[in-house]
Amino acid sequence: MIQPGVILAAHPKQKQGFFSQSVILITEHHKFSTVGLCINKPQIVTVGEATEIDWPWDDVLCCGGPVNSAALFMLHTSEWYSTNTMSITDSISISSDLLMIEKAAMGNTPQHWRFFNGMCGWSPGQLHREIVKNNMWLTCDSNEHILFDTEIEDIWEQAIELCAQKLTNQYF
C-alpha cells in the first residue's frame, strides 16, 4: 500500500536513468498526487555551500528528485520542528523553510537529519501502475536506521534487503 513512510526501492532490472538504484521515501499520498524524496543520490555540494551560510557540519546535500530542484527539504526525526514541518510517520518528519536552516546552524537540531533539494512526484494512478503493472519498484516500511544511519552509498542495497525480508515474512 502506498502511504507516507513507505520506501520504494528501484527494482534491480532498472538499469538506466535517475531512478536506477534509487530509494524513494514517500512523504505524501493523496488522491491527486504522490510525493517522495530520493534518499540516496548525493550531490557534490554540502549544505553550507548550497545555502551560503556558516554551516558547522559537512552534510552532503542529496538530490531528492527531478521536480522543483530549487526547493530545500530537511528530513528529520519528529522530536524537532520548524515553522513548516509535516509529519510523515510518528518518528519521521520533513521541514522546508528558512527558519529550519537558521535554527540548525545555531545548534537547535533534531537528533537525526538529512538535507535534500528537489523531490519526486507522480500523478494519480501513475505510481500504482509503476509498482503493480511495470514492476519498477519494490516496497517496504521505512525506519530511522535506513534513513539516517546508513551510508548513502549503501541505502539501495539495504532497502532491497528490507523489501526481500518483507516478502519472505509474508510467506513464511
C-alpha positions, 0 to 999 in steps of 0.5 A: 500500500502506498502511504507516507513512510513507505520506501520504494526501492528501484527494482534491480532490472532498472538499469538506466536513468535517475531512478536506477538504484534509487530509494524513494521515501514517500512523504505524501499520498493523496488522491491527486498526487504522490510525493517522495524524496530520493534518499540516496543520490548525493550531490557534490555540494554540502549544505553550507555551500548550497545555502551560503551560510556558516554551516558547522557540519559537512552534510552532503546535500542529496538530490531528492528528485527531478521536480522543483530542484530549487526547493530545500527539504530537511528530513528529520526525526519528529522530536524537532520542528520548524515553522513548516514541518509535516509529519510523515510517520510518528518518528519521521518528519520533513521541514522546508523553510528558512527558519529550519536552516537558521535554527540548525546552524545555531545548534537547535537540531533534531537528533537525526537529519538529512538535507535534500533539494528537489523531490519526486512526484507522480500523478494519480494512478501513475505510481500504482501502475509503476509498482503493480503493472511495470514492476519498477519498484519494490516496497517496504516500511521505512525506519530511522536506521535506513534513513539516517544511519546508513551510508548513502552509498549503501541505502539501495542495497539495504532497502532491497534487503528490507523489501526481500525480508518483507516478502519472505515474512509474508510467506513464511 
